[in-house]
Amino acid sequence: MAEAQQPTHRAGLTAAVLAPVFLGMAPVLGKLAYLGGSDPFTVAATRTVVAAACLWLAYLLFGRRYIYIYPVGLLGCVVVGAVNGIGSLFYYNGLQYLNASVVQLLNATYLVFVVILARLGGHPLTVRTVIRATLALMAVGLLTGGVDGEISWLGAGLIIGNAILFAGTLILSQRVLYEMPSPTVTLYVVTTMAVVVVMARVMYRLEWIPQQPQAVAAILALGATTAIARLLLFAGVKQLGSLQTMLFGIFETAVALFMSFVFLHDQLTLIQWIGVAVLLISLLLLHPDDLTKQKTSELPILNMSGIALEHIAFTQAFGNQKDVLSQEELDMLTRMLNGPSPNDKPESPSSSS
């Protein structure tokens, strides 16, 4: 069994390593689109529509079996996609006020928020986690220039808001991915994102704004990298869990800083470089316990027998055909379908409190 799981684990590890490479391109491509005359709502809407269209086309041609989804699974994907879509609106509106390097560094705080949200979701909040969160907040203060007043606090607030929502996306997606294969989740999450941001774009401005060729090329590249990044991200979360996957997010910051320097000639001040160092310390203060895939993050969204049956159908369709339900799982499923047996002892009030 362990040998059979090794290829899957390696695939998840590869996906987790590659995802930050494509995620790190977002601030630079977004800035290039702005320089070409585009606006935040158009960039957010068009890139997500392009990403969704790429996924639908690829699935229709090569992976139609991943298009099937059951209602409760679709609901979970809609929740994740809506949160991620709102976060993307925060991100691209904040990007217009800050340079790409600072945006990426502020957005990297989502790594800390992932750990905090995971702790609030059922794990004790340790002293180490508090220290990491405090260091991250100190880094934010240094990266935004302290009291110099040279940084847009509106932009910084929007980016940090996106970081919190993106952390929530990772936590929620692990629960959704318990039920379904990652390609299916990716398709419907990105599709929901497209619906959310297009609605926001229509409310912002109905008519199409003329785009220069540079903006069109940047947005198309942004759409393609978004599709690839989400596929890799959810594949990593599926196999490794959200906490393990987010560890590799440090590489995303390195990619964004390098591309910002090469294509946009961004420069950081001495104080901001100190903030980079503090942020890296916060991100690297990880303990092996933080990287263990927790059972509380593997629970289904809702505990209903219908979901359990649909989960079995998905396992048969997409999983290893050699996999079989354990006796414990069969007993649990029987109790859900038929109700408790007369031999089951009722739970005492003290144990449920």
C-alpha positions in Angstrom: 0.0 0.0 0.0 2.8 2.4 0.9 4.6 1.7 -2.4 1.4 2.4 -4.3 1.0 5.7 -2.5 4.5 6.9 -3.3 3.9 7.9 -7.0 0.8 9.8 -5.9 2.7 11.6 -3.2 5.5 12.5 -5.7 2.9 13.8 -8.1 1.4 16.0 -5.3 4.8 17.2 -4.3 5.7 18.1 -7.9 2.4 20.0 -8.2 3.0 21.9 -5.0 6.5 22.9 -6.1 5.4 24.1 -9.6 2.2 25.9 -8.5 4.2 28.9 -6.9 6.1 29.4 -10.2 2.8 30.2 -12.0 1.2 32.0 -9.1 4.3 34.3 -8.8 3.7 35.6 -12.3 0.4 37.2 -11.4 1.6 40.6 -10.1 4.0 41.2 -12.9 1.6 40.2 -15.7 -1.1 42.3 -14.0 1.2 45.4 -13.9 2.1 44.9 -17.6 -1.6 44.8 -18.4 -2.1 48.1 -16.5 0.8 49.7 -18.4 -1.0 48.6 -21.6 -4.1 50.7 -20.6 -6.2 48.1 -18.8 -8.0 48.4 -15.5 -8.3 46.1 -12.5 -11.9 44.9 -13.1 -11.2 44.2 -16.7 -8.0 42.3 -15.9 -9.6 40.2 -13.1 -12.7 39.4 -15.3 -10.9 38.7 -18.6 -8.1 36.6 -17.1 -10.6 34.4 -15.2 -12.8 33.9 -18.2 -9.8 33.0 -20.2 -8.7 30.5 -17.5 -12.2 28.9 -17.3 -12.4 28.7 -21.1 -9.0 27.0 -21.3 -10.1 24.4 -18.7 -13.5 23.7 -20.4 -11.8 23.3 -23.8 -9.1 21.0 -22.4 -11.7 18.9 -20.4 -14.0 18.6 -23.4 -11.2 17.3 -25.6 -9.2 15.2 -23.1 -11.0 14.7 -19.8 -14.7 14.6 -20.1 -15.1 12.3 -17.1 -13.9 15.1 -14.8 -16.8 17.3 -15.9 -19.3 15.3 -13.9 -20.1 16.7 -10.5 -22.9 16.0 -8.0 -25.0 18.9 -6.5 -23.4 19.0 -3.0 -19.9 18.9 -4.5 -20.9 21.7 -6.9 -22.1 23.7 -3.9 -18.7 23.3 -2.2 -16.9 24.4 -5.4 -19.2 27.4 -5.6 -18.3 28.5 -2.1 -14.6 28.1 -2.7 -14.8 29.9 -6.1 -16.9 32.8 -4.7 -14.4 33.4 -1.9 -11.4 33.2 -4.3 -13.2 35.4 -6.9 -13.9 38.2 -4.3 -10.3 37.9 -3.2 -9.1 38.3 -6.8 -11.0 41.6 -7.0 -9.3 42.8 -3.9 -5.9 41.7 -5.3 -6.1 43.4 -8.7 -7.6 46.6 -7.3 -4.8 46.7 -4.7 -2.2 46.0 -7.4 -2.9 49.3 -9.1 -1.8 51.2 -6.0 1.5 49.3 -5.2 4.4 48.0 -7.1 4.5 44.3 -7.9 7.2 43.4 -5.4 5.4 44.9 -2.4 2.1 43.3 -3.6 3.7 39.9 -3.6 5.4 40.3 -0.3 2.2 41.5 1.4 0.2 38.7 -0.3 2.7 36.2 1.1 1.2 36.7 4.5 -1.5 34.2 3.4 0.9 31.5 4.4 0.6 32.7 8.0 -3.2 33.1 7.8 -3.4 29.5 6.5 -1.8 28.2 9.7 -3.9 30.5 11.9 -7.2 29.5 10.2 -6.2 25.8 10.5 -5.6 26.3 14.2 -8.9 28.0 14.6 -10.5 25.2 12.7 -9.7 22.7 15.4 -6.0 22.8 16.3 -4.6 24.6 19.4 -3.1 28.0 18.8 0.6 27.5 19.9 3.0 30.1 21.1 5.0 29.5 17.9 2.0 30.4 15.8 1.5 33.6 17.7 5.1 34.5 17.2 4.9 33.8 13.5 1.8 36.0 13.2 3.4 38.8 15.1 6.5 38.7 12.9 4.3 38.7 9.8 2.5 41.8 11.1 5.9 43.5 11.8 7.0 42.6 8.3 3.9 44.2 6.8 4.6 47.4 8.7 8.2 47.5 7.3 7.1 46.6 3.8 4.6 49.4 3.7 7.2 51.9 4.6 6.3 52.5 8.2 5.3 56.1 8.8 6.9 57.4 5.6 3.5 57.7 4.0 4.8 56.5 0.6 2.7 53.4 0.5 -1.1 53.4 -0.3 -2.7 51.9 2.8 -5.8 51.3 0.7 -3.8 49.1 -1.6 -2.1 47.4 1.3 -5.4 46.7 2.9 -6.8 45.2 -0.2 -3.9 42.9 -0.7 -4.0 41.7 2.9 -7.7 41.2 2.5 -7.0 39.0 -0.5 -4.3 37.1 1.5 -6.9 36.3 4.2 -9.5 35.2 1.6 -6.9 33.1 -0.3 -6.0 31.4 3.0 -9.6 30.6 3.5 -9.7 29.2 -0.1 -6.9 26.8 0.7 -8.6 25.6 3.9 -12.0 25.2 2.3 -10.6 23.5 -0.8 -9.1 20.7 1.3 -12.5 19.8 2.6 -14.0 20.0 -0.9 -11.2 17.9 -2.3 -12.0 15.1 0.2 -15.1 14.4 -1.9 -13.8 14.9 -5.5 -10.8 14.7 -7.8 -8.7 17.9 -8.1 -9.4 18.5 -11.8 -13.1 18.6 -11.2 -12.7 21.0 -8.3 -10.4 23.2 -10.3 -12.9 23.4 -13.2 -15.9 24.5 -11.1 -14.0 26.7 -8.7 -12.4 28.7 -11.6 -15.8 28.8 -13.4 -17.4 30.2 -10.3 -14.6 32.7 -10.0 -15.3 33.8 -13.6 -19.0 34.3 -12.9 -18.3 36.4 -9.7 -15.7 38.7 -11.4 -17.7 39.1 -14.6 -20.7 40.2 -12.5 -18.4 42.7 -10.7 -17.0 43.9 -14.0 -20.5 44.5 -15.4 -21.5 46.5 -12.3 -18.4 48.5 -12.6 -18.6 49.3 -16.3 -20.7 47.6 -18.9 -18.9 48.7 -22.1 -15.7 47.2 -23.2 -12.6 49.4 -22.6 -10.1 49.3 -25.6 -7.0 47.4 -24.8 -3.5 47.9 -26.2 -1.7 44.8 -27.6 0.5 44.7 -24.5 -2.5 44.5 -22.2 -4.2 41.8 -24.3 -1.0 39.7 -24.4 -0.5 40.1 -20.6 -4.1 39.2 -19.8 -4.1 36.1 -22.1 -0.8 35.0 -20.4 -2.4 35.7 -17.0 -5.4 33.6 -17.9 -3.3 30.6 -19.0 -1.0 30.8 -15.9 -4.1 31.1 -13.7 -5.6 27.8 -15.1 -2.3 26.0 -14.8 -1.6 27.4 -11.3 -5.1 26.4 -10.0 -4.7 22.9 -11.4 -1.4 22.4 -9.7 -2.5 24.1 -6.5 -5.5 21.9 -6.0 -3.6 18.8 -7.0 -1.1 19.6 -4.3 -3.8 20.3 -1.7 -5.5 17.0 -2.6 -2.4 14.9 -2.1 -0.5 16.8 0.6 -3.0 19.0 2.4 -3.3 22.8 2.6 -0.5 23.2 5.2 2.1 21.2 3.4 1.2 22.8 0.0 1.4 26.4 1.4 5.0 25.7 2.6 6.1 25.9 -1.0 4.5 29.3 -1.4 7.8 30.8 -0.3 9.0 30.1 -3.9 6.1 32.2 -5.2 7.6 35.2 -3.6 11.1 34.5 -5.0 9.6 34.2 -8.5 7.6 37.4 -8.2 10.5 39.4 -6.9 12.8 38.2 -9.7 10.3 38.9 -12.5 9.4 42.3 -11.0 13.1 43.2 -11.1 13.6 42.0 -14.6 10.4 43.2 -16.3 9.4 46.2 -14.2 12.7 47.2 -12.6 11.1 47.3 -9.1 13.5 48.4 -6.3 13.0 47.9 -2.6 14.2 50.3 0.1 16.5 49.2 2.9 13.6 49.2 5.4 11.6 47.0 3.0 14.4 44.5 2.6 14.5 44.3 6.4 10.8 43.6 6.2 11.5 40.8 3.6 14.0 39.2 6.1 11.4 39.4 9.0 8.7 37.9 6.7 11.0 35.0 5.7 11.8 34.3 9.3 8.0 34.1 10.0 7.5 31.8 7.0 10.3 29.6 7.9 9.3 29.1 11.5 7.5 25.9 10.6 7.3 22.8 12.7 6.8 19.3 11.4 3.5 19.2 13.2 2.3 22.1 11.1 2.9 20.0 8.0 0.9 17.0 9.0 -2.3 16.5 7.1 -4.9 16.7 9.8 -8.0 14.5 10.0 -10.1 17.6 10.9 -9.3 19.0 7.5 -10.3 15.8 5.7 -13.9 15.7 6.9 -16.7 15.9 4.3 -18.5 19.2 4.0 -21.8 17.7 5.3 -22.4 14.4 7.0 -25.2 13.0 4.9 -25.6 9.5 3.7 -26.3 10.8 0.2 -22.9 12.4 0.1 -21.3 9.2 1.3 -22.9 7.3 -1.5 -21.9 9.9 -4.1 -18.4 9.8 -2.6 -18.3 6.1 -3.2 -19.4 6.6 -6.8 -16.6 9.1 -7.3 -14.1 6.7 -5.8 -15.2 4.0 -8.2 -15.1 6.4 -11.2 -11.8 8.2 -10.4 -10.0 6.3 -7.7 -7.9 3.2 -7.7 -10.2 0.3 -8.6 -8.3 -1.9 -6.0 -9.5 0.4 -3.2 -12.3 -1.1 -1.1 -14.2 0.3 1.9 -13.0 -0.8 5.3 -15.4 -2.6 7.6 -15.6 0.5 9.8 -16.6 2.6 6.8 -19.2 0.0 5.8 -20.6 0.0 9.4 -20.8 3.8 9.5 -22.5 3.9 6.1 -25.0 1.3 7.2 -25.9 3.3 10.4 -26.4 6.4 8.3 -28.7 4.6 5.9 -30.7 2.5 8.4 -30.4 4.5 11.6 -28.8 3.4 14.9 -29.2 -0.2 15.8 -30.8 -1.3 19.1 -27.4 -2.4 20.4 -25.8 1.1 20.0 -25.4 2.9 23.3 -26.7 6.4 23.4 -24.2 9.1 23.8 -24.1 10.6 27.3 -24.8 14.3 27.7 -21.3 14.9 29.2 -19.5 13.4 26.2 -21.3 15.7 23.8 -20.6 18.9 25.6 
